[in-house]
Amino acid sequence: MNNLTNDSEYENNLMLWTLFLRKAMGSDPVWLQVTISTILLSIFVVGLIGNLLTCIVIYNDRSMHTATNFYLFNMAVSDSVVSFAIFLEVYLFLAESYLFGNIACKIHFFFVIFLWNNSTLVMTALAIERYVAIWYPLMLKSSPPLKRVMKVITIIWIIAILETTPEVLTVELIRTNHMSVCFTVPSPAARVVNGVLALVTFVVPLGIILFVYIMIALKVNTTEKSNSNRKIFNHRDNRSKVNKLTVAMTLSFLICWLPFFTFRILIFSLDMRQLMQLDQLWSIGYKTVLINSWFSIVLNPILFSLMSTKFRKALKMLCNRKILIQHEITAV
């Protein structure tokens, strides 16, 4: 009897939530659909190029085989893979009918959120790696970088799976009048899951990243001489650059994940009746989450790779070497 009651309550919540989303996500003008789709596809192109360049340079240049760059390589691969899901996001945003079922919706959701969680965890681990390397450098000399990083990355993937799995169970395919969305149905269990995930996927990583980069900035700002810092940062050792990196990393994390965190907090803190009063803001919030969350695959290679003087030199050397080889082949 209890199971029947729970099933009936869930079906009622699903029906009310579907009606709410149909009202909140009314038909968008064509110009807005084209604009958002263009932004998403541009993010795909720029992000894929940046992440592939990161992988190519790190793979081909032995001087780039450091612990920091192994983390960057993993994150670049993750972002490159997940970027292809943008095509399905555009399809979901534009299509009036969805050809796939609820299972496909859940698989797509798991794939995207898992790789997003993986990226956030790698950013956090990378920050901790830099912190330890600068404040306690002897701790990292006892084990080979690749072996240590592979252990951490394995743990990260396990944690990302554990973070993502409960949320997938709360997601349903919801068809509105002009689009389809894979979205959480705010049942009591889903509210708890979103509250916990808001803490572990945003508050905790942001707190760690902010603390770590502030401590790194303080260390560098009070230290005139540190050859090891150049290796850890892959940047020129000057206080201005470290301070800018601290601000850039914190702001990029906020820009990309604050909207998604806000959605989680709203689902956690408000009941169904209260959420349904937000219909005028929900559509704007959804589009903001859609763009900002994907924007992380563009910012990651820019902040971690292209801003690095050492990376840019390695990229230039690699290009010159490829051009020289091609010239020699042509001459023969």
C-alpha positions as CSV (number, residue, x, y, z in Angstrom):
1,M,0.0,0.0,0.0
2,N,2.9,2.3,0.9
3,N,4.6,1.7,-2.4
4,L,1.4,2.5,-4.3
5,T,1.1,5.7,-2.4
6,N,4.7,6.7,-3.1
7,D,4.2,5.8,-6.8
8,S,1.1,7.8,-7.0
9,E,2.7,10.8,-5.3
10,Y,5.7,10.6,-7.7
11,E,3.4,10.5,-10.7
12,N,1.5,13.5,-9.4
13,N,4.7,15.4,-8.9
14,L,5.9,14.5,-12.4
15,M,2.6,15.7,-13.9
16,L,2.7,19.0,-12.0
17,W,6.3,19.5,-12.9
18,T,5.6,18.8,-16.6
19,L,2.8,21.4,-16.6
20,F,5.1,23.9,-14.9
21,L,7.9,23.4,-17.4
22,R,5.4,23.7,-20.3
23,K,4.3,27.0,-18.9
24,A,7.8,28.3,-17.9
25,M,9.5,27.3,-21.1
26,G,7.1,28.7,-23.6
27,S,7.9,29.0,-27.3
28,D,11.1,31.1,-27.8
29,P,11.4,33.5,-30.8
30,V,13.4,32.1,-33.7
31,W,16.2,34.7,-33.2
32,L,16.7,33.5,-29.6
33,Q,16.8,29.8,-30.7
34,V,19.4,30.6,-33.4
35,T,21.5,32.7,-31.0
36,I,21.7,30.1,-28.3
37,S,22.3,27.3,-30.7
38,T,25.1,29.3,-32.4
39,I,26.7,30.1,-29.0
40,L,26.6,26.4,-28.0
41,L,28.1,25.3,-31.4
42,S,30.8,28.0,-31.1
43,I,31.6,26.7,-27.6
44,F,32.0,23.2,-29.1
45,V,34.4,24.4,-31.9
46,V,36.6,26.6,-29.7
47,G,36.6,24.2,-26.7
48,L,37.5,21.2,-28.9
49,I,40.4,23.0,-30.6
50,G,41.7,24.3,-27.2
51,N,41.5,21.0,-25.5
52,L,43.0,19.0,-28.5
53,L,45.9,21.5,-28.6
54,T,46.4,20.9,-24.9
55,C,46.5,17.1,-25.3
56,I,48.8,17.3,-28.4
57,V,51.4,19.6,-26.8
58,I,51.5,17.7,-23.5
59,Y,51.8,14.3,-25.3
60,N,54.5,15.4,-27.7
61,D,56.7,17.5,-25.5
62,R,58.6,15.5,-22.8
63,S,59.3,18.7,-20.9
64,M,55.6,19.0,-20.3
65,H,55.3,15.6,-18.6
66,T,54.8,17.0,-15.1
67,A,52.2,16.2,-12.5
68,T,50.3,19.4,-13.2
69,N,50.1,18.7,-17.0
70,F,49.0,15.1,-16.4
71,Y,46.0,16.5,-14.6
72,L,45.5,19.0,-17.4
73,F,45.7,16.2,-20.0
74,N,43.0,14.2,-18.2
75,M,40.8,17.3,-18.0
76,A,41.3,18.1,-21.6
77,V,40.4,14.6,-22.7
78,S,37.3,14.7,-20.5
79,D,36.2,18.1,-21.9
80,S,36.9,17.0,-25.5
81,V,34.7,13.9,-25.1
82,V,31.8,15.7,-23.3
83,S,31.9,18.5,-25.9
84,F,30.2,16.2,-28.5
85,A,27.1,16.0,-26.3
86,I,26.5,19.7,-27.2
87,F,25.0,18.5,-30.5
88,L,22.3,16.6,-28.5
89,E,21.8,19.6,-26.3
90,V,21.1,21.7,-29.4
91,Y,18.8,19.0,-30.7
92,L,16.9,18.9,-27.4
93,F,16.6,22.7,-27.4
94,L,15.3,22.9,-30.9
95,A,13.3,19.7,-31.6
96,E,9.6,19.6,-31.0
97,S,9.7,15.9,-30.8
98,Y,12.2,13.6,-29.1
99,L,13.0,10.4,-31.0
100,F,14.7,8.7,-28.0
101,G,13.1,7.4,-24.8
102,N,13.5,8.0,-21.1
103,I,16.5,5.6,-20.8
104,A,18.4,7.4,-23.4
105,C,17.6,10.7,-21.6
106,K,19.1,9.2,-18.4
107,I,22.2,7.9,-20.1
108,H,22.8,11.3,-21.8
109,F,22.3,13.0,-18.5
110,F,24.7,10.7,-16.7
111,F,27.4,11.0,-19.3
112,V,27.3,14.8,-19.3
113,I,27.1,15.3,-15.5
114,F,29.7,12.7,-14.8
115,L,32.2,14.4,-17.0
116,W,31.3,17.8,-15.6
117,N,31.9,16.4,-12.1
118,N,35.1,14.9,-13.2
119,S,36.3,18.2,-14.5
120,T,35.5,20.0,-11.3
121,L,37.2,17.3,-9.2
122,V,40.3,17.5,-11.4
123,M,40.4,21.3,-11.0
124,T,40.3,20.8,-7.2
125,A,43.0,18.1,-7.3
126,L,45.2,20.3,-9.5
127,A,44.8,23.2,-7.0
128,I,45.8,20.9,-4.1
129,E,48.8,19.5,-6.1
130,R,50.1,23.1,-6.7
131,Y,49.5,24.0,-3.0
132,V,51.5,21.0,-1.8
133,A,54.2,21.5,-4.3
134,I,54.8,25.0,-3.2
135,W,54.3,24.7,0.6
136,Y,55.5,21.1,1.1
137,P,57.7,20.3,-2.0
138,L,59.5,17.3,-0.3
139,M,56.2,15.4,0.0
140,L,55.9,15.1,-3.8
141,K,59.4,13.9,-4.4
142,S,58.9,10.4,-2.9
143,S,56.7,9.1,-5.8
144,P,56.8,9.4,-9.6
145,P,54.4,12.1,-10.9
146,L,52.6,9.9,-13.4
147,K,52.0,7.0,-10.9
148,R,50.7,9.5,-8.2
149,V,48.5,11.3,-10.7
150,M,47.0,8.1,-12.1
151,K,46.0,7.0,-8.6
152,V,44.4,10.3,-7.9
153,I,42.6,10.4,-11.3
154,T,41.3,6.8,-10.6
155,I,39.9,8.0,-7.3
156,I,38.4,11.1,-9.0
157,W,36.6,9.0,-11.6
158,I,35.1,6.8,-8.8
159,I,33.9,9.8,-6.9
160,A,32.4,11.4,-10.0
161,I,30.4,8.2,-10.6
162,L,29.2,8.1,-7.0
163,E,28.2,11.8,-7.3
164,T,26.3,11.3,-10.5
165,T,24.5,8.1,-10.0
166,P,21.9,9.2,-7.3
167,E,21.0,12.3,-9.5
168,V,20.3,10.1,-12.5
169,L,17.6,8.3,-10.5
170,T,15.8,11.7,-10.1
171,V,15.8,12.6,-13.7
172,E,12.9,12.2,-16.2
173,L,12.4,13.0,-19.9
174,I,9.9,15.9,-19.9
175,R,8.4,17.1,-23.2
176,T,7.2,20.7,-23.3
177,N,5.3,22.3,-26.2
178,H,8.4,23.1,-28.2
179,M,11.3,21.3,-26.6
180,S,12.4,18.2,-24.6
181,V,14.4,18.4,-21.4
182,C,16.1,15.8,-19.2
183,F,15.4,17.4,-15.8
184,T,15.2,16.5,-12.2
185,V,11.6,16.0,-10.8
186,P,11.6,17.7,-7.4
187,S,10.4,14.8,-5.3
188,P,11.4,14.7,-1.6
189,A,14.3,12.3,-2.5
190,A,15.5,14.5,-5.3
191,R,15.5,17.6,-3.1
192,V,17.8,15.8,-0.6
193,V,20.1,14.6,-3.5
194,N,20.3,18.2,-4.9
195,G,21.1,19.6,-1.5
196,V,24.0,17.2,-0.9
197,L,25.3,17.7,-4.5
198,A,25.2,21.5,-4.1
199,L,27.5,21.1,-1.2
200,V,29.9,18.5,-2.6
201,T,30.1,19.7,-6.2
202,F,30.2,23.4,-5.6
203,V,30.7,24.7,-2.1
204,V,33.5,22.3,-1.1
205,P,35.5,22.6,-4.4
206,L,35.1,26.4,-4.4
207,G,36.2,26.6,-0.8
208,I,39.3,24.4,-1.5
209,I,40.2,26.2,-4.7
210,L,39.8,29.7,-3.1
211,F,41.8,28.7,0.0
212,V,44.5,27.0,-2.0
213,Y,45.1,29.8,-4.5
214,I,45.1,32.5,-1.8
215,M,47.7,30.5,0.1
216,I,49.8,30.1,-3.1
217,A,49.5,33.8,-3.8
218,L,50.6,34.6,-0.2
219,K,53.5,32.2,-0.5
220,V,54.7,33.6,-3.9
221,N,54.1,37.2,-2.8
222,T,56.4,36.8,0.2
223,T,59.1,34.7,-1.5
224,E,61.6,36.4,-3.9
225,K,63.4,33.2,-4.9
226,S,61.7,30.0,-5.9
227,N,62.8,28.0,-8.9
228,S,60.3,25.2,-8.2
229,N,57.4,27.6,-8.5
230,R,58.1,28.1,-12.2
231,K,57.7,24.4,-12.7
232,I,54.5,24.2,-10.8
233,F,52.8,27.1,-12.5
234,N,54.3,26.9,-15.9
235,H,54.2,30.7,-15.8
236,R,56.8,33.4,-15.3
237,D,57.5,33.7,-11.6
238,N,56.1,37.1,-10.7
239,R,53.5,38.1,-8.1
240,S,51.2,39.9,-10.5
241,K,50.7,36.8,-12.6
242,V,50.0,34.6,-9.6
243,N,47.5,37.1,-8.2
244,K,45.7,37.3,-11.6
245,L,45.6,33.5,-11.8
246,T,44.0,33.3,-8.3
247,V,41.3,35.8,-9.3
248,A,40.8,34.2,-12.8
249,M,40.4,30.7,-11.4
250,T,37.9,31.8,-8.8
251,L,35.8,33.9,-11.2
252,S,35.8,31.2,-13.9
253,F,34.5,28.6,-11.4
254,L,31.8,31.0,-10.3
255,I,30.8,31.9,-13.8
256,C,30.5,28.3,-15.0
257,W,28.9,26.6,-12.0
258,L,27.1,29.3,-9.9
259,P,23.9,29.1,-12.1
260,F,23.9,25.3,-11.9
261,F,24.4,25.5,-8.1
262,T,21.6,28.0,-7.8
263,F,19.2,25.5,-9.5
264,R,20.2,22.8,-7.1
265,I,19.7,25.1,-4.1
266,L,16.2,26.2,-5.4
267,I,15.2,22.5,-5.8
268,F,16.5,21.7,-2.4
269,S,15.1,24.6,-0.4
270,L,11.7,25.1,-2.1
271,D,8.8,22.7,-2.3
272,M,6.8,22.0,-5.5
273,R,4.3,24.8,-4.8
274,Q,7.0,27.4,-4.3
275,L,9.0,26.3,-7.3
276,M,5.9,26.7,-9.5
277,Q,5.8,30.4,-8.7
278,L,9.1,30.9,-10.4
279,D,7.9,30.2,-14.0
280,Q,8.9,33.7,-15.3
281,L,12.5,33.2,-14.1
282,W,12.9,29.5,-14.8
283,S,13.3,29.7,-18.6
284,I,16.0,32.4,-18.3
285,G,17.7,30.4,-15.6
286,Y,17.7,27.2,-17.7
287,K,19.2,28.9,-20.7
288,T,21.9,30.5,-18.4
289,V,22.8,27.1,-17.0
290,L,22.9,25.6,-20.5
291,I,25.4,28.2,-21.7
292,N,27.5,28.8,-18.6
293,S,28.0,25.1,-17.7
294,W,29.2,24.3,-21.2
295,F,31.5,27.4,-21.3
296,S,33.8,25.6,-18.9
297,I,35.2,23.5,-21.8
298,V,36.4,26.8,-23.3
299,L,37.8,28.4,-20.1
300,N,39.8,25.4,-18.9
301,P,42.3,25.2,-21.8
302,I,42.6,29.1,-21.8
303,L,43.3,29.4,-18.1
304,F,45.4,26.3,-17.6
305,S,47.2,26.0,-21.0
306,L,47.1,29.0,-23.3
307,M,47.9,31.5,-20.5
308,S,51.1,29.5,-19.8
309,T,54.3,30.9,-21.3
310,K,55.8,27.5,-21.3
311,F,52.8,25.9,-23.0
312,R,52.8,28.6,-25.7
313,K,56.6,28.1,-26.4
314,A,56.0,24.3,-26.6
315,L,53.2,24.8,-29.0
316,K,55.2,27.1,-31.2
317,M,58.2,24.7,-31.2
318,L,55.8,21.8,-32.1
319,C,54.3,23.8,-35.0
320,N,57.7,24.8,-36.3
321,R,58.9,21.2,-36.1
322,K,55.8,20.0,-38.0
323,I,56.2,22.7,-40.6
324,L,59.9,21.8,-41.0
325,I,59.2,18.1,-41.4
326,Q,56.5,18.9,-44.0
327,H,58.9,21.2,-45.9
328,E,61.5,18.4,-46.0
329,I,59.0,15.9,-47.2
330,T,57.9,18.3,-49.9
331,A,61.4,19.1,-51.0
332,V,62.2,15.3,-51.4
